Amino acid sequence: MRPGGIKADAEFGDAAQQGERGQLLTLSKRAFLLGLLLIPPMVYWVELMEIKWNVSDGTCVSIFFAVIFALFVLALLNRLVARYLPRFAFSQGELVLIYVMLSCAVAVAGHDMMGNALPNLQNLFWFDTPENRWDEMQQYVPEWFSIRDKDVLKGFYLGESSIWAPDHLLPWLKMMGVWGGFLAVVIFVMICINVILRRQWTEVERLTYPLMQLPLEMTSQRKDNLWTNKVMWLGFAIPFLIENMNAFHYLYPAVPSVQIKLYDLGQFFTSRPWNGMGWTPISFYPFAIGFIFFLPTDLAFSCWFFYLLRKITEVVTTAIGWHDPGAASGLARFPYTYEQGSGAWIGLFVFALWASRGHLAEVWNKILGRPTYLDDSNESMSYRMAFAGMVLGFAAIIAFCMAAGMSFGIAVMFFAIYYMLCIAITRVRAELGPPAHETNWVRPEMMVIWTFGTKAIGPANLTIMSYFYWFNRGYRNLVMPHQLEGFKLAELTGTQPKQMMKAIMIACALGIVASFWALLDMYYREGAATARVAGGYRTGIGNYAFDRLKGWLTNEAPIDVPALMGEGFGLFFVLGLVFFKNRFLGWPLHPAGYALAMSYALEYFWFCFFLSWLIKTLLVKYGGVRLYRKAIPFFLGVIIGDYVMASAWALVSPIAGIRTYQFFIF
């Protein structure tokens, strides 16, 4: 039995059970075409709501609410079609294929990928002034990295123009070729890694993919499916009422509201040593409480436990003079929380690699043509092809970096760490399914700088690393987990793996093109640096990368020994937790909880973790597994209701031209 009541895989193989293979392929083609048609408007909608109107940060969570909204509409429409025109109804496999395509495309378009890209790539040549002396850094940027013509950039930053003017479009087509091609290779390497690791994680270790319960239940075509469950609709009704009240309160203040968003407790603790705790928000996001309900109890407990332990540590170290939140020195960083988080995520990667060592050895034998029990005929591509794609793709990325001016060693170290983080996050999602996995401040360039210092790295390397800030900022909408989850959903619904991989690759490619189109059209209409685009928030993110670069070049930083010690502590602490977790049955502290708590992922949700853990613990203690399973549809309904209401109100802004209540703003 899968966590949260997901039944045997065969019960979800609706697509595979509908008829002959030829029929399945025909139906999948129409689903594939519908997925392609939905990607451009979906991407444009995401960019509008997150950037222009700033009504949602919906791609900052593990499952994107815009995609769930689309699946909600499709699933309900499909039920009507199945009732009156059953021949034309989509199977579960087809609905899942559309879901995976939209998820991958929106992951490309989201907050920590293309959503941040264009200001990060262009700001250095638009905002340079005699005061900030950014022109001194421009010498380290290759000509083909950015557009330098301010006549072209004027419309981009000030708006009231059009991308379709030839003198605007042609320079941007070059940029799309350079950076779109680069991003496509980065994503392709992720697919190859997923192919190599999928069997070990899915079939050998049997990781449970908790997040996949939601799309599976939403698309299930059993008679007793989610849409016929009254308990689900009860759960749906709660966020429906709360979020509608809050949305109407925003427009009409006389309407009462319910506080569910971030509320800072730190504002009440201003004297020493209690001010050491800093910003400590609590929240009551319904969707987060719903998702956390399906997490393993030890992970939910570990997340809020380690978060509170971190805050207690900051208060204690403030009391003894080791931590000062207002200092401009190492005292502000002690106990080096985010450095610990960096080491913790690397530790999770080391564990994932060690746990897969036997499988990887057999994969290597398969690649070399040696005898092995592995059969890759049912994989989305052969292991030999996946390995070749991974190596050649990584080599192409390094060649790109070296052509831009980076040294070979720094480029290899940067992207080696990048993919370590990608693998660790993907593993945590597959095994545990947290509602979000932000790793802000856990970044490859920081680990490189701690190790070598800015002087040894040199200005060219520092500049090019700053140009990678847009996809290396928070890892919230990382594409790699969605690819792996797509492979799992293909297995559960009887979709051919090769078919799913092709759909994922094409969806990612179309997502890149659609993102460029959506962003450029929006920015040339509205202006990237104007108040019409959420006060220029994304432009500020781009400026941060170059303000930080200017600081590195102006004030040389030596090797950061305390940071390396904090990173090392996080690495070995996680490995220690892994050891105790595997050695002692019932060990309550999960290593992923420590990694999440030390890397900004829980700032918004730690109290939701506590509430959901408490609810689940009490349910199981006093009602047993039977009551827990009866509660599953309720919490699925809570998630769906929250997502649907946020999406519905996010449609009001572009349609009515007014800013509405801000859902999920982090």
Secondary structure, 3 states (H helix, E strand, C coil): CCHHHCCCHHHHCCHHHCCCHHHHHHHHHHHHHHHHHHHHHHHHHHHHHHHHCCCECCCCCCCCHHHHHHHHHHHHHHHHHHHHCHHHCCCHHHHHHHHHHHHHHHHHHCCCCHHHHHHHHHHHHHCCCCCCCHHHCHHHCCHHHCCCCHHHHHHHHHCCCCCCCHHHHHHHHHHHHHHHHHHHHHHHHHHHHHHHHHHHHHHHCCCCCHHHHHHHHHHCCCCCCHHHCHHHHHHHHHHHHHHHHHHHHHHCCCCCCCCCCCEECHHHCCCCCHHHHCCCEECCCHHHHHHHHCCCHHHHHHHHHHHHHHHHHHHHHHHCCCCCCCCCCHHHCCCCHHHHHHHHHHHHHHHHHHHCHHHHHHHHHHHHCCCCCCCCCCCCCCHHHHHHHHHHHHHHHHHHHHHHCCCHHHHHHHHHHHHHHHHHHHHHHHHCCCCCCCCCCCCHHHHHHHHHCHHHHCHHHHHHHHCCHHHCCCCCCCHHHHHHHHHHHHHHHCCCHHHHHHHHHHHHHHHHHHHHHHHHHHHHHHCCCCCCCHHHHHHHHHHHHHHHHHHHHHCCCCCCHHHHHHHHHHHHHHHHHHHHHHHCCCCCCCHHHHHHHCCCCCCCCHHHHHHHHHHHHHHHHHHHHHHHHHHHHHHHHHHHHHHHHHHHHHHHHHHHHCCCCCECCC
